[in-house]
C-alpha cells in the first residue's frame, strides 16, 4: 500500500532543480526557470519533415557543449549508422553524442529491451529516444507481447530512471520522439500522455508546404508556458538557427496583450461596483 505524505515533509537534493542549459533561446521555452529540467519526460511530435531528430540532437549536443560533464545517450530505433552519418556531415557536433542503435535482426536472438536496461542502469543525465513507437514495436515483437504490454514495460523503465533508480543514482530526463497520425495527432494511450511532463510540437505554418516557416510550441507544459512559438531554420550548417528576435517581439506583444486584458478586467470590475452601488442607493 502506498504511504500518504505531505509535500512539506518531502526533501530533495537542491541540484535536482539545476537545469541543463543549451545556450540557445530554446532554453526559455523548455522551462519557466530556463533550461531542461532533471528527471522529467518531454515528448516531441510534429509534422513530417520538420526536423524532429535534428532539433533533439542539436539540443543535447548544445547542452554537452555548454556542460561537458553531462552524460547523454541517444537511442536510435529508426535510423542506422549510415543514416545518421548524413546528419553529422551537416552538424559535426552530433558526432560526439553516445548512440545506441536498436535494430531488429532475424539472425540476432538478443532481446534489445534487456540491452537497453543494462545500458540505462549505468545512469545517464539525458536520454533521447527516436522513436518511442518504433521502439515499442521492436519490444513487442522480441518479447512476444502486446503493444500495450510493451508500452507498460518501457514506461516502467523510464519511471525508474526518472527517480534515479540506477547505479549512478541519476534522475534521468527523457526526450522521446513520438510518431503521429496523418492528421498530426499524438499516437499513444492515456497513460503515456499522463507520464509526459511536456509535449513539444514542431509545426509548419502551412502543413501542406514543407518549405513554410517552422516553429516550436508546447501544447502541454508542467514546467513552462504553452502556446508560445519559437521559429527555427535548419538551413544553417553546424547549428539549428532559432529566430530569437522574432521570439522576443512575440513575447513583448503577448505581455502587452496580457496587460491590456488585465486593465479591461479591472475597468469592468470597477464599472460593475459603481453600477451596483447606484442600484442599491
Secondary structure, DSSP 8 states (H G I E B T S, - for coil): ------GGG----GGGG--B--SSTHHHHH-TTSSB-SS-EEEEEE-TTS-HHHHHHHHHHHHHHH-TT--EEEEESS--HHHHHHHHHH-GGGGGSEEEE----TT----HHHHHHHHHTT--SEEEEE-HHHHHHHHHHHHT--HHHHHHHHHHHHHHHHTT-STT----EEEEE--B-TT--B-S-HHHHHH-SEEEEEEESSTT-TTS-EEEEEEEESSS-SS--EEEES-SSSS-EE-HHHHHHHHHHHHHHHHHHHHHHHHHHHHHHHHHHHHH-
